[in-house]
């Protein structure tokens, strides 16, 4: 989905949720910010500097991405987490694992840190793979956190564990999330509503509900967003 006419400001330390029907352009907007794709017109500014003028390796240092389906390599859990910061010390690695609440689970595994994740994380459940990705993001310790709501396909227990981790990870960072659940949306400082590749509404939950527009319809239909 192409996006156009997007005018959006992400303030340092704020939490922004992107909502909308499937195909509204949410993922495309996230990919533009991540620089997976480049805009054909317009600008994305970072503290006044055009994103295209920032070195890709620098931008990757400043951002952390937690997708719905994280890619894990056929390597150990420790090696997959260390991708967030290859030079990390063992103490830093332990801290990231603790923050992601992986320590108790890893302690039950016969091979512990050396447990093989399998091809594309095939030996792990969805919730386990997501928390490995979360530990990777903790280790990366980036200023900007971008999430394509990773709890969308988890059972309630896994979802609760991951939400607790995301809450800790977001503290003090600028967070942009494609949101699927109402609790996540309500807690946001700013909610951005997309439809047909365009930004059609933005504001707080209360403001958007009062407008009785696209957002209110989404909440009524889905209890949030699709």
ABEGO torsion letter per residue (X at the ends): XBBBGBBBBBBBGBBBBBBEBBGAGAAAAAAAAAGABBBABEBBBBGGBBAAABBAAAAAAABBBBBABBBBBBBBAAAAAAAABAABBAAAAAAAAAAAGAAAAAAABAAEAABBAEBGGAABBAAAAAAAAAAAAAAAGBABBBBBBAAAABBAAAAAAAAAAAAAAABGBBBBBBBABAAAAAABABBBBBBGGBBABBEBAAAAAAAGBAAAAAAAAAGEBX
